[in-house]
Amino acid sequence: ACPFPHLPTDASPSTQPLRGIADMSWGGYAGNQSWSYEKGKGKGKERRSNPPSVPADLEIDENVRHRGTVTQYSKFSGYGFVELQTKGLAPSDKVFVHWKSITTRDRFPLLMPGMEVELGLKKTVERNGKLTLRGVNLTLPGGGPVSLQD
């Protein structure tokens, strides 16, 4: 009896291609857990949809403050989205916010869903060449810094 039942018995160095750990994936549920050489069994990353583009002639004053509500924020990725109270200003009424745009004294800036915030808007050119809106200089309503950590 072969001590490795998951390997083919006729495997020899001359007939099987050399495979590394990168070609392997952990396969499954309790009771059927094993390594396999099949690709596509892992979680992988979901493809993100491209942000909606804005027209090049759209006039945005970066000094105007807009109010909004945080809809989602990923602490580990460092970005999130804010839904603007002023409808029709952004294509989907949501703007992207990067952690560097948060005015805070915290070491690791953080936003919580449902939080009311104030921010400026800025047109930026994405990697794919599209023009999109981003939130900049994000603060609490009234201009105070966001402080959620002790």
Contacts in CASP RR format, 6 or more apart in sequence:
PFRMAT RR
TARGET T0000
AUTHOR 0000-0000-0000
METHOD contacts of the structure
MODEL  1
ACPFPHLPTDASPSTQPLRGIADMSWGGYAGNQSWSYEKGKGKGKERRSN
PPSVPADLEIDENVRHRGTVTQYSKFSGYGFVELQTKGLAPSDKVFVHWK
SITTRDRFPLLMPGMEVELGLKKTVERNGKLTLRGVNLTLPGGGPVSLQD
2 9 0 8 1.000
6 34 0 8 1.000
6 35 0 8 1.000
8 16 0 8 1.000
19 37 0 8 1.000
23 37 0 8 1.000
23 39 0 8 1.000
24 35 0 8 1.000
24 36 0 8 1.000
24 37 0 8 1.000
25 35 0 8 1.000
25 36 0 8 1.000
25 38 0 8 1.000
25 39 0 8 1.000
25 40 0 8 1.000
25 41 0 8 1.000
25 42 0 8 1.000
26 33 0 8 1.000
26 35 0 8 1.000
26 41 0 8 1.000
26 42 0 8 1.000
27 33 0 8 1.000
27 34 0 8 1.000
27 35 0 8 1.000
27 36 0 8 1.000
27 41 0 8 1.000
27 42 0 8 1.000
28 34 0 8 1.000
28 41 0 8 1.000
50 126 0 8 1.000
50 128 0 8 1.000
50 130 0 8 1.000
51 96 0 8 1.000
51 126 0 8 1.000
51 130 0 8 1.000
51 132 0 8 1.000
52 90 0 8 1.000
52 91 0 8 1.000
52 92 0 8 1.000
52 132 0 8 1.000
53 91 0 8 1.000
53 130 0 8 1.000
53 131 0 8 1.000
53 132 0 8 1.000
54 90 0 8 1.000
54 91 0 8 1.000
54 123 0 8 1.000
54 131 0 8 1.000
54 132 0 8 1.000
54 133 0 8 1.000
55 131 0 8 1.000
56 131 0 8 1.000
58 123 0 8 1.000
60 121 0 8 1.000
60 122 0 8 1.000
60 123 0 8 1.000
60 133 0 8 1.000
62 120 0 8 1.000
62 121 0 8 1.000
62 122 0 8 1.000
62 136 0 8 1.000
63 120 0 8 1.000
64 120 0 8 1.000
64 121 0 8 1.000
65 118 0 8 1.000
65 119 0 8 1.000
65 120 0 8 1.000
65 143 0 8 1.000
66 84 0 8 1.000
66 85 0 8 1.000
66 86 0 8 1.000
66 89 0 8 1.000
66 118 0 8 1.000
66 119 0 8 1.000
66 120 0 8 1.000
66 121 0 8 1.000
67 84 0 8 1.000
67 85 0 8 1.000
67 86 0 8 1.000
67 116 0 8 1.000
67 117 0 8 1.000
67 118 0 8 1.000
67 141 0 8 1.000
68 82 0 8 1.000
68 83 0 8 1.000
68 84 0 8 1.000
68 85 0 8 1.000
68 116 0 8 1.000
68 117 0 8 1.000
68 118 0 8 1.000
68 119 0 8 1.000
69 82 0 8 1.000
69 83 0 8 1.000
69 85 0 8 1.000
69 114 0 8 1.000
69 115 0 8 1.000
69 116 0 8 1.000
69 117 0 8 1.000
70 80 0 8 1.000
70 81 0 8 1.000
70 82 0 8 1.000
70 97 0 8 1.000
70 111 0 8 1.000
70 112 0 8 1.000
70 113 0 8 1.000
70 114 0 8 1.000
70 115 0 8 1.000
70 117 0 8 1.000
71 80 0 8 1.000
71 81 0 8 1.000
71 82 0 8 1.000
71 83 0 8 1.000
71 94 0 8 1.000
71 113 0 8 1.000
71 114 0 8 1.000
72 80 0 8 1.000
72 81 0 8 1.000
72 113 0 8 1.000
73 79 0 8 1.000
73 80 0 8 1.000
73 81 0 8 1.000
73 97 0 8 1.000
73 110 0 8 1.000
73 111 0 8 1.000
73 112 0 8 1.000
73 113 0 8 1.000
74 80 0 8 1.000
75 108 0 8 1.000
75 110 0 8 1.000
78 98 0 8 1.000
78 99 0 8 1.000
78 109 0 8 1.000
79 96 0 8 1.000
79 97 0 8 1.000
79 98 0 8 1.000
79 99 0 8 1.000
80 96 0 8 1.000
80 97 0 8 1.000
80 98 0 8 1.000
80 111 0 8 1.000
81 94 0 8 1.000
81 95 0 8 1.000
81 96 0 8 1.000
81 97 0 8 1.000
82 94 0 8 1.000
82 95 0 8 1.000
82 97 0 8 1.000
82 117 0 8 1.000
82 119 0 8 1.000
82 135 0 8 1.000
82 138 0 8 1.000
83 93 0 8 1.000
83 94 0 8 1.000
84 90 0 8 1.000
84 93 0 8 1.000
84 94 0 8 1.000
84 95 0 8 1.000
87 93 0 8 1.000
89 121 0 8 1.000
90 121 0 8 1.000
90 133 0 8 1.000
91 133 0 8 1.000
95 119 0 8 1.000
95 121 0 8 1.000
95 133 0 8 1.000
95 134 0 8 1.000
95 135 0 8 1.000
96 132 0 8 1.000
96 133 0 8 1.000
96 134 0 8 1.000
96 135 0 8 1.000
97 111 0 8 1.000
97 119 0 8 1.000
97 134 0 8 1.000
97 135 0 8 1.000
97 138 0 8 1.000
98 134 0 8 1.000
99 108 0 8 1.000
99 109 0 8 1.000
101 119 0 8 1.000
101 134 0 8 1.000
101 135 0 8 1.000
101 136 0 8 1.000
101 137 0 8 1.000
101 138 0 8 1.000
102 109 0 8 1.000
102 111 0 8 1.000
102 138 0 8 1.000
102 146 0 8 1.000
103 137 0 8 1.000
103 138 0 8 1.000
103 139 0 8 1.000
103 143 0 8 1.000
103 144 0 8 1.000
103 145 0 8 1.000
103 146 0 8 1.000
104 145 0 8 1.000
104 146 0 8 1.000
104 147 0 8 1.000
105 145 0 8 1.000
105 147 0 8 1.000
106 146 0 8 1.000
106 147 0 8 1.000
106 148 0 8 1.000
106 149 0 8 1.000
107 149 0 8 1.000
108 149 0 8 1.000
109 146 0 8 1.000
110 146 0 8 1.000
110 148 0 8 1.000
110 149 0 8 1.000
111 117 0 8 1.000
111 138 0 8 1.000
111 146 0 8 1.000
111 148 0 8 1.000
112 148 0 8 1.000
116 140 0 8 1.000
116 141 0 8 1.000
117 138 0 8 1.000
117 139 0 8 1.000
117 140 0 8 1.000
117 141 0 8 1.000
117 146 0 8 1.000
118 138 0 8 1.000
118 139 0 8 1.000
118 140 0 8 1.000
118 141 0 8 1.000
118 142 0 8 1.000
118 143 0 8 1.000
119 135 0 8 1.000
119 136 0 8 1.000
119 137 0 8 1.000
119 138 0 8 1.000
119 139 0 8 1.000
120 135 0 8 1.000
120 136 0 8 1.000
120 137 0 8 1.000
120 138 0 8 1.000
121 133 0 8 1.000
121 134 0 8 1.000
121 135 0 8 1.000
121 136 0 8 1.000
122 133 0 8 1.000
122 134 0 8 1.000
122 135 0 8 1.000
122 136 0 8 1.000
123 131 0 8 1.000
123 132 0 8 1.000
123 133 0 8 1.000
123 134 0 8 1.000
124 131 0 8 1.000
124 132 0 8 1.000
124 133 0 8 1.000
124 134 0 8 1.000
125 131 0 8 1.000
125 132 0 8 1.000
126 132 0 8 1.000
138 146 0 8 1.000
139 145 0 8 1.000
139 146 0 8 1.000
140 146 0 8 1.000
END
